Amino acid sequence: MEPIILKKIHSIENKIEASLNNEDFMSIPPLSLELDKLIKEFTAHLKLKENLSSNDKELQEFLSKINYFKEQTAIIFKKYRSKVSNQTRMHQAYKNT
């Protein structure tokens, strides 16, 4: 069961990374929810096995990746917002001339 969940988690991580790179902010929330669900499922499965220490590495990687996505989303969205703002200002200036 664990390898299947881990594969799904890595797949969702890749999709989130691709969405960030493509500035596709609309697809990130459902992917984040899916990632959250899978990580909860993974940790629940670990609790049943009571074998958390052997999976510390995976859990640390999840935490690291989630923090990375959080930082990258903020950075990329800020750049995107700035770009759109500049485009809007240029459009307004063009209309007013």
Secondary structure, DSSP 8 states (H G I E B T S, - for coil): -HHHHHHHHHHHHHHHHHHHHTT-TTSHHHHHHHHHHHHHHHHHHHHHHT--GGGHHHHHHHHHHHHHHHHHHHHHHHHHHHHHHHHHHHHHHHHH-
